[in-house]
Amino acid sequence: MTEISGQGHLRAGATAVVTEAYAFACMRCGYGWEQAYEIEHHVDADGRTFVLYVADGRVVPSPLNRPTCHSCDGHLVRILRPGRVASARDAAHRGRRVPAAGPVEAPRTPKGPAPLP
């Protein structure tokens, strides 16, 4: 999700704010979470552009550079479209159960050789 907020919520020196949301899944422990970021675009004194990522009112590192799992502090994290973690949790809570794999019963056949066609 990308949303351009324009000039409404600018920190000092920001020229624009874009809102992005991401879903994350840790491949180490299985923890999943979602986070929205305000991405503030700035220009420094030398005219170079840079961005600040703001989450929950705090400037944070870019989630795209070596994301860290909130549960196990691992760095094997997959970045997904927003809503993916929530939809997986919803599916888990709906109570759909897949039967466990186990032995399969073969149909009974009469004793003796099979009849010819």
BELVEN-V965812 format. One line per field, one symbol per residue. ss: DSSP state (H for helix, E for strand, - for the rest). phi: phi as a letter, one per 40 degrees, with the letter a starting at -180 (. if undefined). A space follows every 10 residues. Layout:
BEGIN
ss=???
phi=???
END
This chain:
BEGIN
ss=-EEEEE---- ---EEEEEEE EEEEEE---- -EEEEEEEEE EEE-----EE EEEEE--EEE ---------- ------EEEE ---HHHHHHH HHH------- ---------- -------
phi=.baccgccbc cdgccabbbb bbbbbcccbg cbababbcbc cbbcccgcca bbcbbfgbcb cdccbfcbcc cbgcbcbccb ccgccccccc ccccgcbccc cacbccccbc chccccc
END
